[in-house]
Amino acid sequence: MALFHTRLARLLLLVILCVLGADHAVRGDDASSPIGQQAADPADAITGDWRPSDMPDVDIRMFSSKGKYVGGVAKAANPALVNTEMLREIEYVPTSRTWKGEVFALKRGMFVPMTIRMTDNGFEMVAGSGIMSKTVEWVRIPAKE
C-alpha cells in the first residue's frame, strides 16, 4: 500500500510539473527560458504596431482575434481613419512561413488578397494578384517604454 502511495505521489508531482511548465510556456512569462522559447508561436511575429512604406503617416496595429489576425489603424494624420480595419482574415501558413489574408486597397475601395513574409527589416506584403499586385515594405514601430 505504501508503494502505491509513493507512485501516486510521484505521478501527481509529474502531472503538476507538466501543467505548471505548460502554463508557463503558454503565458510566455520568461522568454529566455527554454520552455518560453519553444512555446513562442511563430504566427505571433506579426503582432504589434507597423508602418507601411507607402503610408508614412499611418500606424497599423496587428493583433490576434478569434484565431486569426487583423490589423487596424492605430494612428493617422487623418483622425477619421483611426480604428478603421485595414487587414482581416489573416492566417499563418507554417509550411511557407507566411501569412495570408486580405488588405483594404484604398485606391480600389475594396479588400484584396495579400501575403506577408517576414524580412530582416520588418515584413513585405504583396497585395492583389498577378499584374494587379503591389509589394509594400512594412517596418515595426518600437514599443514605447
VENJO-V801017 format. One record per pair of residues at least 6 apart in sequence whose ideal C-beta (glycine too) atoms are under 6 Angstrom apart, sorted by the first residue. I is the first residue (numbers start at 1). J is the second residue. If there is no record, write none. Layout:
i j
I J
I J
This chain:
i j
21 35
24 35
25 35
25 39
28 36
30 36
43 92
46 62
46 69
46 99
47 62
47 63
48 140
49 59
49 61
49 74
49 141
50 60
50 138
50 140
51 59
51 139
51 141
52 136
52 138
53 136
53 137
54 136
57 77
58 76
59 74
59 75
59 141
60 71
60 86
61 72
61 74
62 69
62 71
68 89
68 90
68 91
69 90
70 88
71 86
71 87
72 83
72 85
73 81
73 82
73 84
76 82
86 104
87 103
88 102
89 101
89 102
90 99
90 101
91 100
92 99
93 100
98 115
98 117
99 116
100 115
102 111
102 113
103 114
103 127
104 111
105 112
112 127
112 128
114 125
114 127
115 126
116 123
116 125
117 124
122 138
122 139
122 140
123 138
124 137
125 136
126 133
126 135
127 134
128 134
